[in-house]
């Protein structure tokens, strides 16, 4: 079995990754780290290089912890929710871990669209993690 985590280099992304790594160690499960980008003209070479460096750093940390893991950077035009749900289904994941950020009062009317979609559409449980204040 596996645990799938959506990762972006933010405090929420790091909190989700930390919790997913802890769960992976506890459950002796494979950890699959997904960084999903839509691509297109907003995702240029510099940004792609920054993400690749960040993902290599994450890979090194997970190697040091002795976790069975896989790090995937997906740039295939999908929304992150689509990629996370698809990978979780392909891998028969135990659950998905996502990071949530605090919202403004207006933003609270709608949960982040990716988070909401994952929570509602995933066929496996979803663990939503908040970053430390």
matplotlib code that plots the C-alpha trace (Angstrom):
import matplotlib.pyplot as plt

x = [0.0, 1.0, 0.4, 0.1, 0.9, 0.5, 3.6, 4.3, 7.1, 5.0, 4.5, 1.3, 3.1, 5.9, 3.4, 1.6, 4.9, 6.1, 2.8, 2.8, 6.3, 5.4, 2.4, 4.5, 7.1, 4.3, 2.5, 5.6, 4.0, 5.5, 5.3, 4.5, 5.2, 3.4, 4.2, 1.6, 1.9, -0.5, 2.4, 1.9, 3.5, 3.3, 5.6, 8.9, 12.3, 13.5, 10.4, 10.8, 14.4, 13.5, 10.9, 13.3, 15.9, 13.4, 12.2, 15.8, 16.2, 13.0, 14.2, 17.5, 15.7, 13.4, 16.5, 18.1, 15.0, 15.1, 11.6, 10.5, 9.4, 8.9, 8.9, 7.0, 6.8, 3.8, 3.3, 0.6, -2.0, -4.2, -5.4, -3.4, -6.6, -6.9, -3.3, -3.5, -6.7, -5.4, -2.1, -3.9, -6.2, -3.4, -1.4, -4.3, -3.3, -4.3, -5.0, -4.0, -2.4, -3.0, -2.0, -4.7, -4.0, -6.0, -8.5, -9.9, -13.6, -14.7, -12.3, -13.9, -17.1, -15.3, -12.5, -9.6, -10.9, -8.2, -8.7, -12.4, -12.2, -9.8, -12.0, -15.1, -13.9, -11.1, -12.1, -9.8, -9.6, -8.0, -6.0, -6.0, -3.1, -2.8, 0.6, 1.8, 0.8]
y = [0.0, 3.6, 7.1, 9.9, 13.5, 16.6, 18.8, 22.5, 24.4, 26.3, 25.9, 24.0, 21.7, 21.0, 20.2, 17.8, 16.1, 15.8, 14.2, 11.9, 10.8, 10.2, 8.1, 6.2, 5.3, 4.3, 2.1, 0.9, 2.2, 3.6, 7.4, 8.9, 12.7, 14.5, 18.0, 18.8, 21.8, 22.8, 23.9, 26.4, 29.8, 30.6, 27.6, 28.7, 27.0, 28.9, 27.8, 24.2, 24.2, 25.6, 22.9, 20.2, 21.4, 21.5, 17.9, 16.6, 18.1, 16.4, 13.1, 13.4, 14.0, 11.0, 8.8, 9.8, 8.8, 5.4, 5.7, 3.8, 6.6, 8.0, 11.7, 12.7, 16.1, 16.1, 18.8, 17.4, 20.2, 18.8, 20.5, 19.2, 17.5, 15.4, 14.3, 13.4, 11.4, 9.6, 8.6, 7.5, 5.3, 3.9, 3.0, 1.8, 4.3, 3.9, 7.7, 11.1, 13.8, 17.5, 20.8, 23.4, 27.1, 29.6, 31.5, 35.0, 35.3, 35.4, 32.6, 30.5, 30.4, 28.1, 25.7, 25.8, 24.3, 21.6, 20.7, 20.6, 18.4, 16.0, 15.7, 15.1, 13.0, 10.8, 7.2, 6.8, 8.7, 12.2, 13.6, 17.4, 19.0, 22.6, 24.2, 25.4, 29.0]
z = [0.0, -0.3, 1.0, -1.6, -0.6, -2.6, -2.2, -2.9, -1.3, 1.2, 5.0, 4.3, 1.8, 4.2, 7.0, 4.7, 3.7, 7.3, 8.4, 5.4, 6.1, 9.7, 8.7, 6.1, 8.8, 11.2, 8.7, 6.8, 3.6, 0.5, 0.3, -3.1, -3.2, -6.0, -7.2, -9.9, -12.1, -14.9, -17.2, -19.9, -20.3, -16.6, -15.8, -17.4, -17.3, -14.2, -12.3, -13.4, -12.3, -8.9, -8.4, -9.6, -7.1, -4.3, -5.2, -5.2, -1.7, -0.5, -2.1, -0.2, 3.1, 2.6, 1.6, 4.9, 6.8, 5.1, 3.7, 0.7, -1.5, -5.0, -5.9, -9.1, -10.7, -13.0, -15.6, -17.8, -17.9, -15.1, -12.0, -8.9, -7.6, -10.8, -10.6, -6.9, -7.3, -10.3, -8.7, -5.5, -7.6, -9.7, -6.6, -4.5, -1.9, 1.7, 1.8, 0.5, 2.6, 1.6, 3.3, 4.0, 4.5, 6.5, 4.5, 4.7, 5.8, 2.2, 1.3, 4.0, 2.0, -0.4, 0.5, -1.9, -5.1, -5.2, -1.6, -1.9, -5.0, -3.4, -0.3, -2.3, -5.2, -3.8, -3.5, -0.5, 2.8, 2.8, 5.7, 5.7, 7.6, 8.8, 9.0, 12.5, 13.2]

ax = plt.figure().add_subplot(projection="3d")
ax.plot(x, y, z, "-o")
ax.set_aspect("equal")
plt.show()
